[in-house]
Amino acid sequence: MGYEDFVYFMLCEEDKSTVQSLNYWFRVIDLDDNQIITPQEMDYFYEEQLHRLEYLNHEPILFVDLLCQMNDMIKPKGTEGHFHLSHL
């Protein structure tokens, strides 16, 4: 990672409310680069968070419950659980 990439990463990490940050993190999570974040892609990243919660002796939240909450909040058009950048 070069200096410019590092600075861009830090800016996106610090302030997640900007359009640039949203685009950056969307691309990170969209593993197959098809412009859709699927439940499988989200679950891939959630597994790490689940391990952290278990390590810290916190009660884990089931991924299916988390996905249901996201569907309720975002109300994606088309297939439930499939989020496009425009939905966010």
RARAHU-V282264 format. One record per residue. N is the residue number from 0. RES is the residue in three letters. PSI is psi in whole degrees, 0 to 359 (* if undefined). Layout:
# RARAHU-V282264
N | RES | PSI
N | RES | PSI
This chain:
# RARAHU-V282264
0 | MET | 124
1 | GLY | 175
2 | TYR | 314
3 | GLU | 319
4 | ASP | 320
5 | PHE | 316
6 | VAL | 316
7 | TYR | 316
8 | PHE | 313
9 | MET | 319
10 | LEU | 318
11 | CYS | 328
12 | GLU | 320
13 | GLU | 316
14 | ASP | 95
15 | LYS | 6
16 | SER | 355
17 | THR | 158
18 | VAL | 319
19 | GLN | 318
20 | SER | 316
21 | LEU | 315
22 | ASN | 317
23 | TYR | 307
24 | TRP | 329
25 | PHE | 314
26 | ARG | 326
27 | VAL | 315
28 | ILE | 331
29 | ASP | 82
30 | LEU | 325
31 | ASP | 5
32 | ASP | 42
33 | ASN | 12
34 | GLN | 19
35 | ILE | 131
36 | ILE | 118
37 | THR | 164
38 | PRO | 327
39 | GLN | 320
40 | GLU | 318
41 | MET | 319
42 | ASP | 324
43 | TYR | 315
44 | PHE | 330
45 | TYR | 330
46 | GLU | 318
47 | GLU | 318
48 | GLN | 323
49 | LEU | 317
50 | HIS | 322
51 | ARG | 316
52 | LEU | 316
53 | GLU | 319
54 | TYR | 322
55 | LEU | 7
56 | ASN | 35
57 | HIS | 151
58 | GLU | 121
59 | PRO | 151
60 | ILE | 131
61 | LEU | 140
62 | PHE | 321
63 | VAL | 325
64 | ASP | 319
65 | LEU | 316
66 | LEU | 320
67 | CYS | 317
68 | GLN | 320
69 | MET | 318
70 | ASN | 319
71 | ASP | 322
72 | MET | 315
73 | ILE | 329
74 | LYS | 65
75 | PRO | 141
76 | LYS | 140
77 | GLY | 227
78 | THR | 129
79 | GLU | 140
80 | GLY | 356
81 | HIS | 113
82 | PHE | 128
83 | HIS | 160
84 | LEU | 323
85 | SER | 336
86 | HIS | 334
87 | LEU | *
